[in-house]
Amino acid sequence: MLISRLALSASVVVFALASGTGAIAAERTSKDARVIADVHACATADLNGNVVSDGAATGHDLFTVQLTNKSTQSCTLHGWANIVLLDASGNPIGTSLTQTGDPNSPIVTLAPGAIASFVANTDHIPDPQEEQTGCGQASFYNVTVPGQVTALKLALPGGPYDACQGGEVDEDPFQAGSGE
């Protein structure tokens, strides 16, 4: 037992000597991890939102959703928002959300005043049933960030838009910047 403790102690000393500034680097890495851990996930109350129309592609209306950190502390966003389509009166209409893009997207850290964004598109080609009944009319995105239950109600510029295929919305994960 004593020999294995001595061997372990000797290997730690050799590692520390071989790595030179390893102890300092480990201390710095540990401190950086604590700083990152101190940054909380963005809450709905931390954010203002805006939707910018990116025009249309065949069968789709394209939008960039921009979220600005209005708090005095940095916060993070990761993954995808939840989107519910709302009509002009603010009532939910059928929404079929598909998360596209890289599932290993980076964590976006928002300093106060910084912007994160994501791209979303809505299908406006009716399916056979919708040709008879009509598509829903979306005027707003109700956007909920991960870990939150309260949503931001964001007007779709130039709306209402046809929300066909059962209100199909495809969205990419959060990215740093305004997306423009």
N, C-alpha and C positions, 0 to 999 in steps of 0.2 A: 504494500500500500504506500509506504514511504517512498519507494523507488518510483512508482507511477506519478506521485505528486511532484517529485523532483523533476521527472522527465517533462511533465506538463508545464511546470514553472520555467524550465529551461527553454522549451519550445516557444513559450510566450515571449520570453526575453529575446530569443533569436528572431522571432517574427517582428518584434518592435524595433530591434536594431536593423533588420534587413529592410524594413519599410521606411525607415528614416522619419518622415513626418507623418507616418500612419496614424499615430495617436492624435495629432492635431487635425488631420483630415477626418478621422472618425468623430472627433468632438464637433467639428464644424457640420458634418453631415447630420449628426444627432440634433444639433441646434437648429439646422435648416428644417429638419423634419418636424420639430416642435413648432416652428413658425408657421409651416404649412398647415399643421394640424389645428392651429389657432384660427385659421380662416374658415368661417362657417359656410355651409351651403346657403345660397341665396334664398331668402324668404320672399313671398309675394310682396310684402310691405317694403322690401328693399328695391323694388323694380318699377320702372315706367316702361310702357311698351308702345310700339308703333308698327304698323304694317305698311310696307312699300310694295306697290304693284310692279312686277317684273314683266308684265305683258302676258301674252298667251302663246302657247305652243299647240300643236295639233291636239285638240280635245282637252286641253288643260289651261286653267288660269294659274299663273305662277306668282307667288308672293314671297317676300323676305320679311320675316318677323324679327324686329330689333328690340332687344331688352337692354335698358340702361340702368346701371346701379346708381340709385338716387340716395343711398345711405352714406354714412361717413366712414364705413368700414369696408374692407375688401370682402368679397364673398365668391363662391364658386358655383358653376353650373356644369353638369355632366350628363351625357346621354341625350334623351329626347324629352320634349314637353308633351303634355297631353293636350289635344285640341278637341273641342266640341264646337260644331257649327251652330250659330244662332241666327234666327230670322230677324227682320227689322224691329220686331217687338221685344227681342231679347230672349225668345223662347228657343229651346234646343230643337234642332232638326236632326234627322238620322245622320250619324257620322260613322264612317268606317275608316279607321286610322291605320296606316301602314308605315312603320318606321323603316326607312331606307338608310343607306350609307354605312359607314364603318362602325361596327359595334364596339370597337376598341378606340373610339374617339377620345382625344385628350380631355382632361379636366380644364375648363376655362375659368381662370381667376379674373374677376372683375374688380379693379380698383374703383374707388368712388368716381363716378362720371364716365366709366368705361362702358363699352357696348359689346354685347354678344348677339349673335343672330343665328337664324336657321331658315332654310328654304322649305316652303310647303307649296303643294299644288293641289288644286281641286279639279276633279273631272267634270266636264260640262257636256258630255255626249250621253244622251239618255239610253237606258237599256230598253228592251221591248215593252216592259210594263210601264216604265216612266214615259214612253211615247204616248201612252193612253192617259196617264194620270198627271203627268208633269213632274218636273224635278223640284226638289226643295229650293228655296231661295235664301242663300246665305248672305247676311250683311255684316256679321261679326265672327271673329275667332274668339272663343273663350279659352285662354291659354293658362295651363297650370304647370308650374315648374316642378321637377322631381322633389318628392318629400313634402309637398304642400297640398292643401285641400282647397284653398281660396284661389280663384282664377282672376286673371286680368282680362277684361272685356275689351277687345281691340277691334275697331271699325275696319272693314275691308274697303280700301279706297275705290271709289267708282261703283260700289255695290248697289243693289244686290247682284249676286252671281248665281248662275245655275249650279246646284250641288247635286250632280247626277251620280249614277252607279251606287245608290244608297248613301250618298254623301261621302264618296271616296276622297280621302286626303292622304297624300304621301308626304312624309317629312323627313328631312335630314337631321342629324344631331347638331347640337350647339357648336358654334365656332367662334373664335375671337374676332372682333371687328363688326362693322356694320353690314358686311355682305355686299356692299355696292362696289 
